[in-house]
Amino acid sequence: MSTGESQRPAPYRHRKTLAVHKRAVSCVKFSNDGELLASASLDKTLAVYSVETLTLISRLVGHSEGVSDLAWSSDSHYICSASDDKTLRIWDARAGECVKTLRGHTDIVFCVNFNQPSNLIVSGSYDETIRVWDAKTGQTIHVIEDHKLPVTSVCFNPDGSIFVSGSHDGTCKIWDTAKGTLLKVLIDDKAPVSFVKFSPNGKFILVATLDNTLRLCDYLVGKFLKTYQGHSNRIYCITPTFSVTNEKYIVSGSEDHGVYLWDLKGRLIQKLEGHTDTVISVTCHPKLNMIASAGLDNDRTVRIWVQDA
């Protein structure tokens, strides 16, 4: 008999700790086919792991400074990394080789994203610009000089026709990919915008701001639908994400060293504990009920969490 209350889902539990980096782990992302996991670090390297065995299979070496972000191509063959050395690099993930270096930014490259066909790359930098690149030639297609402070996050929508950017200047903006023109200012507020991401269906944008707040926005009408709170986020650009394999969750790291899971309505479902520093990045497996999380310098690990059967 139904009580009107949905049954609480099975909890996630710690499965394995991957300790291969010598400095803070800045980003973790599962490949789109779910076979690989990649991590980026301030130790100037990226690591690629087998999801099946949860072991290191290659290390990507070549950046001269720390790596802040990474993005997978749609076919899970390539990784693009964003580095403090002012460059982006495109890597063959399985071969462990750099196939192209993208130069043009004049300061730290902080964020990167592929479009769905993976022929375009968008990046954001501390030089306050956004660049759209041709992934094959490495040439810049657009340079957008509109933000007034570092660009913290960039993300294409599922069909790649538009992309969204967030900045420490407190704005979140939507751009036309083909023209590089501004379509809409979604937020113009005091709190720095630390992260933006389109939902898997492309209808919503998840926005994080440095006032301990995550919000889900219907960007077509410019309305915020839900707010997710409880975590701590005032200093770092923590990168939350969507989980869609079982229950639909919003998942985020926190400056209190935890990983937080909310349902879409904003109810806190679980807090995962075990990291010993800020959890800066989380990623959810595209097919399995699995989460990977990354810790900063006092932790330096990637932790794998799985949901009980």
C-alpha positions in Angstrom: 0.0 0.0 0.0 1.4 3.4 -1.0 1.9 6.0 1.8 2.4 8.8 -0.7 6.1 8.9 0.3 8.6 7.6 -2.3 10.8 4.9 -0.9 14.2 6.1 0.0 16.8 4.9 -2.5 19.6 2.6 -1.5 22.7 4.5 -0.3 25.9 5.0 -2.1 29.0 3.5 -0.3 32.7 3.9 -0.8 34.2 1.3 -3.2 37.8 2.3 -3.9 40.3 5.1 -3.4 42.6 6.0 -6.4 45.7 7.8 -5.2 47.9 8.5 -8.2 48.2 12.3 -8.1 50.9 14.2 -6.2 48.9 17.4 -5.9 45.2 18.4 -5.7 42.9 16.6 -8.0 41.0 19.4 -9.8 38.5 17.4 -12.0 37.1 13.9 -12.6 34.9 12.9 -15.5 33.7 9.5 -16.8 33.9 9.0 -20.6 30.6 9.0 -22.5 30.7 5.3 -23.2 31.4 4.6 -19.5 34.5 2.6 -20.0 37.1 5.1 -18.8 37.5 7.7 -16.0 39.9 10.6 -16.3 41.2 12.9 -13.6 43.2 16.2 -13.9 45.5 17.6 -11.3 47.6 20.5 -10.2 50.6 18.1 -10.5 50.4 19.0 -14.3 49.2 15.5 -15.4 46.0 13.8 -16.2 45.3 10.1 -15.4 43.0 7.7 -17.3 41.6 4.7 -15.5 39.7 1.6 -16.5 36.2 1.7 -15.0 36.0 -2.1 -15.1 39.1 -2.7 -13.0 39.4 0.7 -11.4 43.1 0.8 -12.2 45.4 3.4 -13.9 45.9 2.7 -17.6 47.6 5.8 -18.8 49.0 9.1 -17.6 48.9 12.2 -19.8 52.1 14.3 -19.4 53.0 17.5 -21.2 51.4 20.5 -19.5 54.0 22.8 -17.8 51.5 23.9 -15.1 48.5 22.5 -13.2 45.5 21.2 -15.1 42.1 22.7 -14.0 39.5 21.0 -16.2 39.0 18.2 -18.8 36.3 17.3 -21.3 35.7 14.1 -23.2 34.9 13.9 -26.9 31.5 12.2 -27.6 33.2 9.1 -29.0 35.2 8.8 -25.8 38.4 8.7 -27.8 39.8 12.1 -27.0 40.3 14.3 -23.9 40.7 18.1 -24.0 42.5 19.6 -21.0 42.6 23.2 -19.7 45.8 24.3 -18.0 47.4 27.1 -15.9 50.1 27.1 -18.7 47.5 29.1 -20.8 47.0 26.2 -23.3 44.5 23.5 -24.0 45.7 20.1 -25.2 43.8 17.4 -27.1 44.9 13.9 -26.1 44.3 10.4 -27.5 43.0 9.0 -24.2 43.9 5.3 -24.8 47.3 6.0 -26.5 48.2 8.6 -23.9 49.5 10.9 -26.5 49.0 14.7 -27.1 47.7 15.2 -30.6 47.2 19.0 -30.6 47.9 22.0 -28.5 45.6 25.0 -28.6 47.2 28.4 -28.0 45.6 31.8 -27.8 44.5 32.5 -24.2 46.8 34.9 -22.3 46.2 33.6 -18.8 45.1 30.4 -17.0 42.7 28.3 -19.0 40.1 27.3 -16.4 37.3 25.4 -18.1 36.6 23.5 -21.3 33.8 21.6 -23.0 33.2 19.7 -26.3 30.1 20.1 -28.4 28.1 16.9 -29.3 29.8 16.2 -32.7 33.1 17.1 -30.9 34.2 19.3 -33.8 34.1 22.4 -31.6 35.7 23.2 -28.2 34.7 26.1 -25.9 37.1 27.3 -23.2 37.1 30.0 -20.6 40.1 31.7 -19.0 41.3 34.0 -16.3 42.0 36.4 -19.2 38.2 37.1 -19.0 37.6 35.7 -22.5 35.8 32.7 -24.0 37.2 31.0 -27.1 35.5 28.7 -29.5 38.0 26.4 -31.3 37.9 24.1 -34.3 38.9 20.8 -32.7 40.5 19.5 -35.9 42.7 22.4 -36.9 43.2 24.0 -33.5 42.2 27.4 -34.9 40.2 29.9 -32.9 36.7 30.6 -34.4 35.4 33.1 -31.9 37.0 35.2 -29.2 34.4 36.6 -26.9 35.4 39.5 -24.7 32.3 40.2 -22.6 32.9 39.0 -19.0 34.6 41.4 -16.6 36.3 38.8 -14.4 37.7 35.2 -14.9 35.4 32.8 -16.8 34.8 29.9 -14.5 32.6 27.6 -16.5 31.4 26.9 -20.1 29.0 24.3 -21.4 27.3 23.5 -24.8 23.7 22.5 -24.9 23.0 18.9 -26.2 22.7 20.0 -29.9 25.6 22.4 -29.7 23.6 25.4 -31.0 24.2 27.5 -27.9 26.5 27.5 -25.0 26.4 29.0 -21.5 29.2 30.7 -19.5 29.6 31.7 -15.9 32.0 34.1 -14.4 33.4 35.6 -11.2 31.8 38.8 -12.4 28.4 37.4 -11.1 26.9 36.8 -14.6 25.7 33.8 -16.4 25.2 34.3 -20.2 24.0 32.3 -23.1 25.7 32.5 -26.5 24.9 31.6 -30.1 27.6 29.1 -31.1 27.7 29.8 -34.9 27.8 33.6 -34.5 29.5 34.0 -31.1 26.9 36.5 -30.1 25.1 37.1 -26.8 21.6 35.8 -26.7 20.6 36.2 -23.0 21.9 37.3 -19.7 20.6 34.7 -17.3 22.1 36.0 -14.0 23.6 39.4 -13.2 24.1 39.2 -9.5 26.6 39.9 -6.8 27.6 36.3 -6.0 30.4 35.0 -8.3 29.1 32.3 -10.6 31.3 29.2 -10.2 29.7 26.6 -12.4 27.1 26.2 -15.1 25.9 23.1 -16.9 23.0 22.2 -19.2 20.7 19.3 -18.0 20.9 16.1 -20.1 17.7 17.0 -21.9 18.9 20.6 -22.6 15.9 22.3 -21.0 17.5 23.5 -17.8 20.8 24.9 -16.5 22.4 24.1 -13.2 24.1 27.1 -11.7 26.4 27.2 -8.8 27.3 30.5 -7.0 29.8 31.1 -4.2 27.1 31.6 -1.6 26.6 27.9 -0.8 23.8 27.7 -3.4 23.0 25.5 -6.4 20.0 26.4 -8.5 18.1 24.8 -11.4 17.0 27.3 -14.0 14.5 27.2 -16.9 16.6 29.4 -19.1 13.9 29.9 -21.8 11.8 31.8 -19.3 14.6 32.9 -17.1 13.1 31.4 -14.0 14.8 29.5 -11.2 12.8 26.4 -10.3 14.7 24.7 -7.5 17.4 25.5 -5.0 19.8 22.9 -3.5 21.5 23.8 -0.2 23.3 22.2 2.7 26.8 21.9 1.3 29.5 24.5 1.8 30.8 26.5 -1.2 32.1 30.0 -0.8 35.8 29.7 -2.0 36.3 27.2 -4.8 34.7 26.5 -8.1 33.2 23.2 -7.3 31.7 21.3 -10.3 28.4 19.6 -9.6 26.6 17.3 -12.0 23.4 15.3 -12.8 22.9 11.7 -12.0 20.4 10.0 -14.4 21.1 6.2 -14.1 18.6 5.3 -11.4 17.0 8.0 -9.4 17.6 11.5 -10.8 19.9 13.4 -8.5 21.9 16.6 -8.3 25.4 15.7 -7.0 28.0 18.2 -5.7 31.2 18.3 -3.7 31.6 20.6 -0.7 34.2 22.6 1.2 33.2 20.5 4.3 34.9 17.5 2.5 31.6 15.8 1.7 29.7 14.8 -1.4 26.0 15.8 -1.4 23.1 14.1 -3.2 19.8 15.8 -3.6 16.6 14.7 -5.5 15.4 17.1 -8.1 12.9 18.6 -5.6 15.8 19.8 -3.4 15.6 17.1 -0.7 19.0 16.0 0.6 19.2 12.3 0.0 22.7 11.4 1.3 26.1 12.9 2.2 29.1 10.8 1.4 32.1 11.2 3.7 35.7 10.1 3.6 37.7 12.8 1.7 40.1 14.9 3.8 39.8 18.2 1.9 37.4 20.1 -0.3 35.6 17.9 -2.8 36.1 20.0 -5.9 34.6 17.8 -8.6 32.2 14.9 -9.0 31.1 12.8 -12.0 28.3 10.3 -12.4 28.7 7.2 -14.6 26.4 7.3 -17.7 25.1 3.7 -17.1 26.1 2.4 -13.7 25.1 3.7 -10.3 28.6 5.0 -9.7 30.0 8.4 -8.6 33.6 9.5 -8.7 34.8 12.5 -6.5 38.1 14.4 -6.3 39.8 16.1 -3.4 42.1 19.1 -3.1 45.7 19.2 -1.8 45.2 17.7 1.6 43.5 14.7 0.1 44.8 14.3 -3.5 42.6 11.2 -4.2 39.8 10.1 -6.4 37.1 8.2 -4.6 34.7 5.8 -6.2 31.2 5.3 -4.7 28.6 2.8 -5.8 25.0 2.3 -4.9 24.0 -0.8 -3.0 22.0 -3.3 -5.1 
